[in-house]
Amino acid sequence: MHYSRVLACLAMLSSTSFAAYVLEDDYFAGAGFFSKFDFFTGHDPTNGFVAYQSKDSSTAKGLISSSSGSAQMRVDSKNVVTNGRPAVRISSTKSYNTGLIIADIAHMPGGICGTWPAFWMLGPNWPNGGEIDIIEGVHDNSVNAMALHTGAGCSINNNSGFSGHMATTNCLSPGNNGNMGCGISAQGSKNTYGASFNAAQGGIYATEITAQAITIWFFPRGSSQEKNAQSSAPNPASWGTPVAKFTGGCSIANSFKSLKIIFNTTFCGDWAGGVWGSNPTCKAKAPTCNAYVGQNPSAFSGAYWDVRGLKVFKQASSKRGEEGREMPVSFEA
């Protein structure tokens, strides 16, 4: 084959061999951020010292606000309470099986004794539908803790290809601190959680869910990847080493289905309450987590989410030559 024809063929293959991501949902477009979420008002499944509010109540109490470029979710920071501190838990009305979820977060509720905030995804019939914890921590933690929770038969056996620290490998671990799942901590990365995250004006968390892996990147402000992650055509192949990658020993497609996007802030409960006594800084403030959270409303004036962007992308179909065609990624409404 003539050299120029070889180059032409290679160029054609390079343009058609890889699936590109295209926008599926922009949570700041149209009717507004909170119109795309349901407000959870039931008992906290993690037994937190919290009173989740409806949308109307959250609005009346000043716990939520939004504009074209920002959505904030606060907790009550004015009243002494005895039955749980008023806060917000929202869940997307739409669910997803796979895709690329990019969240631009300027401020999070972490870094405060008593708090247990999370940005996560949840499937039905927990844990069988799967759970992906993208941002999570308690008290004055400074390192983000990412984790998966599944039904039986799912474990993670890769120990390379990411910068974080593999803490646990069994994604169903009911006898281990209330089913802590398989976890990777963001050790080695700066400003991933809490007070340091907020001081650095937050950053971008990008989560890719495919049939092969669940991968999480964190991009601080001013990083070279931030601009691409915020673009209309994000390209994970150009982002470098992720902070977490969960793969191996688990069928992602079977274990993670119909996932909804969730933001919440709870207090104390199974995790934060359980480790209160082992945190010297927090323990010095009150004998119990519930006592501190209930009696010190002003301590939580900084316990809020400030979300500046939330987009979900799906893979566009791309040709695979004579051997077949890659199918579009499946999403569920």
CORUR-V848985 format. One record per residue. N is the residue number from 1. RES is the residue in one small letter. SS is DSSP state (2 for helix, 1 for strand, 0 for the rest). BURIAL is # if it has 24 or more other ideal C-beta (glycine too) atoms within 12 Angstrom, else .. D_CENTER is the distance of its C-alpha to the mean C-alpha in whole Angstrom. Layout:
((N/RES/SS/BURIAL/D_CENTER) (N/RES/SS/BURIAL/D_CENTER))
//
This chain:
((1/m/0/./50) (2/h/0/./51) (3/y/2/./48) (4/s/2/./47) (5/r/2/./46) (6/v/2/./44) (7/l/2/./42) (8/a/2/./42) (9/c/2/./41) (10/l/2/./38) (11/a/2/./37) (12/m/2/./37) (13/l/2/./35) (14/s/2/./32) (15/s/2/./32) (16/t/2/./31) (17/s/0/./30) (18/f/0/./26) (19/a/0/#/24) (20/a/0/#/22) (21/y/1/#/19) (22/v/1/#/20) (23/l/1/#/18) (24/e/1/#/18) (25/d/1/#/16) (26/d/1/#/16) (27/y/0/#/15) (28/f/0/#/17) (29/a/0/./20) (30/g/0/./23) (31/a/0/./23) (32/g/0/./20) (33/f/2/#/17) (34/f/2/#/17) (35/s/2/./20) (36/k/2/#/17) (37/f/1/#/15) (38/d/1/./17) (39/f/1/#/17) (40/f/0/#/17) (41/t/0/./20) (42/g/0/./21) (43/h/0/./21) (44/d/0/#/18) (45/p/0/./18) (46/t/0/#/17) (47/n/0/./20) (48/g/0/#/19) (49/f/0/#/22) (50/v/1/#/20) (51/a/1/#/22) (52/y/1/#/19) (53/q/0/#/21) (54/s/0/./22) (55/k/2/#/21) (56/d/2/./25) (57/s/2/./25) (58/s/2/#/22) (59/t/2/./24) (60/a/2/./27) (61/k/0/#/26) (62/g/0/./24) (63/l/0/#/21) (64/i/1/#/19) (65/s/1/./20) (66/s/1/#/20) (67/s/0/./22) (68/s/0/./22) (69/g/0/./19) (70/s/0/#/17) (71/a/1/#/16) (72/q/1/#/16) (73/m/1/#/15) (74/r/0/#/18) (75/v/0/#/19) (76/d/0/#/23) (77/s/0/#/24) (78/k/0/./28) (79/n/0/./29) (80/v/0/./30) (81/v/0/#/29) (82/t/0/./30) (83/n/0/./28) (84/g/0/#/24) (85/r/1/#/23) (86/p/1/#/22) (87/a/1/#/18) (88/v/0/#/16) (89/r/1/#/13) (90/i/1/#/13) (91/s/1/#/12) (92/s/1/#/13) (93/t/1/./16) (94/k/1/#/16) (95/s/1/#/14) (96/y/1/#/14) (97/n/0/#/15) (98/t/0/#/14) (99/g/1/#/13) (100/l/1/#/12) (101/i/1/#/9) (102/i/1/#/9) (103/a/1/#/8) (104/d/1/#/11) (105/i/1/#/11) (106/a/1/#/14) (107/h/1/#/14) (108/m/0/#/12) (109/p/0/#/14) (110/g/0/#/14) (111/g/0/#/17) (112/i/0/#/19) (113/c/0/#/21) (114/g/0/#/20) (115/t/1/#/16) (116/w/1/#/13) (117/p/1/#/10) (118/a/1/#/7) (119/f/1/#/4) (120/w/1/#/4) (121/m/1/#/7) (122/l/1/#/10) (123/g/0/#/13) (124/p/0/./17) (125/n/0/./19) (126/w/0/#/17) (127/p/0/#/17) (128/n/0/./18) (129/g/0/#/16) (130/g/0/#/13) (131/e/1/#/10) (132/i/1/#/7) (133/d/1/#/5) (134/i/1/#/3) (135/i/1/#/5) (136/e/1/#/8) (137/g/0/#/11) (138/v/0/#/15) (139/h/0/#/18) (140/d/0/#/19) (141/n/0/#/16) (142/s/0/#/16) (143/v/0/#/14) (144/n/0/#/10) (145/a/1/#/10) (146/m/1/#/8) (147/a/1/#/10) (148/l/1/#/11) (149/h/1/#/13) (150/t/0/#/16) (151/g/0/#/20) (152/a/0/./22) (153/g/0/./23) (154/c/0/#/20) (155/s/1/#/20) (156/i/0/#/19) (157/n/0/./22) (158/n/0/#/21) (159/n/0/./21) (160/s/0/./21) (161/g/0/./20) (162/f/1/#/17) (163/s/0/#/17) (164/g/0/#/16) (165/h/1/./17) (166/m/1/#/17) (167/a/1/#/18) (168/t/1/#/18) (169/t/0/#/19) (170/n/1/#/20) (171/c/0/#/17) (172/l/0/#/19) (173/s/0/#/20) (174/p/0/./22) (175/g/0/./24) (176/n/0/./22) (177/n/0/./21) (178/g/0/./20) (179/n/0/#/18) (180/m/0/#/16) (181/g/0/#/15) (182/c/1/#/15) (183/g/1/#/13) (184/i/1/#/13) (185/s/1/#/13) (186/a/0/#/13) (187/q/0/./17) (188/g/0/./19) (189/s/0/#/17) (190/k/0/./17) (191/n/0/#/16) (192/t/0/#/12) (193/y/0/#/12) (194/g/2/#/14) (195/a/2/#/18) (196/s/2/#/18) (197/f/2/#/15) (198/n/2/#/16) (199/a/2/./20) (200/a/0/#/19) (201/q/0/./17) (202/g/0/#/14) (203/g/1/#/13) (204/i/1/#/11) (205/y/1/#/7) (206/a/1/#/8) (207/t/1/#/8) (208/e/1/#/11) (209/i/1/#/12) (210/t/0/#/16) (211/a/0/./18) (212/q/0/./19) (213/a/0/#/15) (214/i/1/#/12) (215/t/1/#/11) (216/i/1/#/9) (217/w/1/#/11) (218/f/1/#/11) (219/f/1/#/14) (220/p/1/#/15) (221/r/0/#/18) (222/g/0/./21) (223/s/0/./20) (224/s/0/./21) (225/q/0/#/18) (226/e/2/#/17) (227/k/2/./20) (228/n/2/#/19) (229/a/2/#/15) (230/q/0/#/16) (231/s/0/#/19) (232/s/0/./20) (233/a/0/./21) (234/p/0/#/18) (235/n/0/#/19) (236/p/2/#/17) (237/a/2/./20) (238/s/2/./21) (239/w/0/#/18) (240/g/0/./19) (241/t/0/./18) (242/p/1/#/14) (243/v/0/#/13) (244/a/1/#/12) (245/k/1/#/14) (246/f/1/#/14) (247/t/0/#/17) (248/g/0/./21) (249/g/0/./22) (250/c/0/#/20) (251/s/0/./20) (252/i/2/#/17) (253/a/2/./19) (254/n/2/./20) (255/s/2/#/17) (256/f/0/#/14) (257/k/0/#/16) (258/s/0/#/15) (259/l/1/#/12) (260/k/1/#/11) (261/i/1/#/8) (262/i/1/#/8) (263/f/1/#/8) (264/n/1/#/11) (265/t/1/#/13) (266/t/1/#/15) (267/f/1/#/18) (268/c/0/#/20) (269/g/2/#/20) (270/d/2/./19) (271/w/2/#/17) (272/a/2/#/18) (273/g/2/#/22) (274/g/0/./22) (275/v/0/#/22) (276/w/2/#/24) (277/g/2/./27) (278/s/2/./26) (279/n/0/#/25) (280/p/2/./28) (281/t/2/./27) (282/c/2/#/25) (283/k/2/./28) (284/a/0/./31) (285/k/0/./30) (286/a/0/#/30) (287/p/0/./31) (288/t/0/./28) (289/c/2/#/25) (290/n/2/#/26) (291/a/2/./29) (292/y/2/#/27) (293/v/2/#/24) (294/g/2/#/27) (295/q/2/./30) (296/n/0/#/28) (297/p/2/#/26) (298/s/2/./27) (299/a/2/#/25) (300/f/2/#/22) (301/s/0/./22) (302/g/0/#/20) (303/a/0/#/17) (304/y/0/#/15) (305/w/1/#/12) (306/d/1/#/14) (307/v/1/#/12) (308/r/1/#/14) (309/g/1/#/13) (310/l/1/#/11) (311/k/1/#/12) (312/v/1/#/12) (313/f/1/#/15) (314/k/1/#/17) (315/q/1/#/20) (316/a/0/./23) (317/s/0/./26) (318/s/0/./28) (319/k/1/./32) (320/r/0/./32) (321/g/2/./36) (322/e/2/./39) (323/e/2/./36) (324/g/0/./34) (325/r/1/./31) (326/e/0/./28) (327/m/0/./26) (328/p/0/./24) (329/v/0/#/20) (330/s/0/./20) (331/f/1/#/18) (332/e/1/./19) (333/a/0/./19))
//
